[in-house]
Amino acid sequence: MQNLYPYGCLSKRKSQQSKPKVNYKITDSFISVNQYLLIHELITYKTVANSTRREFSKRFRQALNEAGHKETQLLELGGIFEVSGQAVRKWLNAEAIPNSSRAPDVALKLGVRRAWLLDGEPPMRSIQLEVREKSANYSGSSSTENFSISGEEYRLLSNYRKLPVNLQKVIDSLLKGINTEKKSEK
């Protein structure tokens, strides 16, 4: 009866004793099916976890870029998300994902949906607006609907909200003037 050793070796070398290996090769049919399935499941789990972290990292980078943050400013980003710069580096390099208690806060500060950030579930952003309709048939009903906006629209809205109220009013009147000119051209 032969034991199961890494890569089909029949004996352990001293250097292999301290380094556990995941890739085992069956040297004898003595290993049980359950042991084989467990090893296979662990390898599959590790592969899925790596894929999940890579996908999260891509979405995290996209959200950072669209929110106007630079990936190189790890300490600043750490301050925004209330974590260390090292934690942000791990998120960017697909070494880790924010834990379940921190993820909603990270998504909120990036202006994206948590489900999109962690799982890639569209839409990226969802803004709840109250829509009021007035027509001859309705007395003024209102409904709440979800709308999705692009990264450019999010950045524009975010910058608009940072402006003083008097500048917001100037931009509002400018946009109304442009819309009035477009309507008169038609």
Contacts in CASP RR format, 6 or more apart in sequence:
PFRMAT RR
TARGET T0000
AUTHOR 0000-0000-0000
METHOD contacts of the structure
MODEL  1
MQNLYPYGCLSKRKSQQSKPKVNYKITDSFISVNQYLLIHELITYKTVAN
STRREFSKRFRQALNEAGHKETQLLELGGIFEVSGQAVRKWLNAEAIPNS
SRAPDVALKLGVRRAWLLDGEPPMRSIQLEVREKSANYSGSSSTENFSIS
GEEYRLLSNYRKLPVNLQKVIDSLLKGINTEKKSEK
1 28 0 8 1.000
1 30 0 8 1.000
2 10 0 8 1.000
2 27 0 8 1.000
2 28 0 8 1.000
2 30 0 8 1.000
4 24 0 8 1.000
4 26 0 8 1.000
4 27 0 8 1.000
4 28 0 8 1.000
4 30 0 8 1.000
4 31 0 8 1.000
4 35 0 8 1.000
5 11 0 8 1.000
5 12 0 8 1.000
5 16 0 8 1.000
5 24 0 8 1.000
5 27 0 8 1.000
6 16 0 8 1.000
6 21 0 8 1.000
6 23 0 8 1.000
6 24 0 8 1.000
6 25 0 8 1.000
7 21 0 8 1.000
7 23 0 8 1.000
7 24 0 8 1.000
7 25 0 8 1.000
8 24 0 8 1.000
8 25 0 8 1.000
8 27 0 8 1.000
9 16 0 8 1.000
9 27 0 8 1.000
10 27 0 8 1.000
22 39 0 8 1.000
22 42 0 8 1.000
22 43 0 8 1.000
22 46 0 8 1.000
23 43 0 8 1.000
24 39 0 8 1.000
26 36 0 8 1.000
50 94 0 8 1.000
52 97 0 8 1.000
53 94 0 8 1.000
53 95 0 8 1.000
53 96 0 8 1.000
53 97 0 8 1.000
54 94 0 8 1.000
55 120 0 8 1.000
56 91 0 8 1.000
56 94 0 8 1.000
56 97 0 8 1.000
56 117 0 8 1.000
56 118 0 8 1.000
57 91 0 8 1.000
57 92 0 8 1.000
57 93 0 8 1.000
57 94 0 8 1.000
59 112 0 8 1.000
59 116 0 8 1.000
59 117 0 8 1.000
59 120 0 8 1.000
60 91 0 8 1.000
60 92 0 8 1.000
60 110 0 8 1.000
60 117 0 8 1.000
61 71 0 8 1.000
61 92 0 8 1.000
63 110 0 8 1.000
63 111 0 8 1.000
63 112 0 8 1.000
63 117 0 8 1.000
63 124 0 8 1.000
64 70 0 8 1.000
64 71 0 8 1.000
64 77 0 8 1.000
64 110 0 8 1.000
65 71 0 8 1.000
66 151 0 8 1.000
66 152 0 8 1.000
66 154 0 8 1.000
66 155 0 8 1.000
67 110 0 8 1.000
67 111 0 8 1.000
67 154 0 8 1.000
67 155 0 8 1.000
67 158 0 8 1.000
68 155 0 8 1.000
69 76 0 8 1.000
69 77 0 8 1.000
69 80 0 8 1.000
71 77 0 8 1.000
71 92 0 8 1.000
74 85 0 8 1.000
74 86 0 8 1.000
74 88 0 8 1.000
74 89 0 8 1.000
75 85 0 8 1.000
77 85 0 8 1.000
77 88 0 8 1.000
78 84 0 8 1.000
78 85 0 8 1.000
78 87 0 8 1.000
78 88 0 8 1.000
79 85 0 8 1.000
80 109 0 8 1.000
81 87 0 8 1.000
81 88 0 8 1.000
81 98 0 8 1.000
81 102 0 8 1.000
81 105 0 8 1.000
81 106 0 8 1.000
81 109 0 8 1.000
82 102 0 8 1.000
82 105 0 8 1.000
83 98 0 8 1.000
83 102 0 8 1.000
87 96 0 8 1.000
87 98 0 8 1.000
89 95 0 8 1.000
90 96 0 8 1.000
91 97 0 8 1.000
91 98 0 8 1.000
97 103 0 8 1.000
97 118 0 8 1.000
98 106 0 8 1.000
103 114 0 8 1.000
103 117 0 8 1.000
103 118 0 8 1.000
104 114 0 8 1.000
106 117 0 8 1.000
107 113 0 8 1.000
107 114 0 8 1.000
107 116 0 8 1.000
107 117 0 8 1.000
107 118 0 8 1.000
108 114 0 8 1.000
110 117 0 8 1.000
111 125 0 8 1.000
111 154 0 8 1.000
112 124 0 8 1.000
112 125 0 8 1.000
113 121 0 8 1.000
113 123 0 8 1.000
113 124 0 8 1.000
113 125 0 8 1.000
113 126 0 8 1.000
115 121 0 8 1.000
116 122 0 8 1.000
116 123 0 8 1.000
116 124 0 8 1.000
116 125 0 8 1.000
122 148 0 8 1.000
123 148 0 8 1.000
124 148 0 8 1.000
124 151 0 8 1.000
125 148 0 8 1.000
125 149 0 8 1.000
125 151 0 8 1.000
125 154 0 8 1.000
126 146 0 8 1.000
126 147 0 8 1.000
126 148 0 8 1.000
127 146 0 8 1.000
127 147 0 8 1.000
127 148 0 8 1.000
127 149 0 8 1.000
128 144 0 8 1.000
128 145 0 8 1.000
128 146 0 8 1.000
128 147 0 8 1.000
129 144 0 8 1.000
129 145 0 8 1.000
129 147 0 8 1.000
130 142 0 8 1.000
130 143 0 8 1.000
130 144 0 8 1.000
131 142 0 8 1.000
131 143 0 8 1.000
131 144 0 8 1.000
131 145 0 8 1.000
132 140 0 8 1.000
132 141 0 8 1.000
132 142 0 8 1.000
133 140 0 8 1.000
133 141 0 8 1.000
133 142 0 8 1.000
133 143 0 8 1.000
134 140 0 8 1.000
149 157 0 8 1.000
160 168 0 8 1.000
160 171 0 8 1.000
163 171 0 8 1.000
END
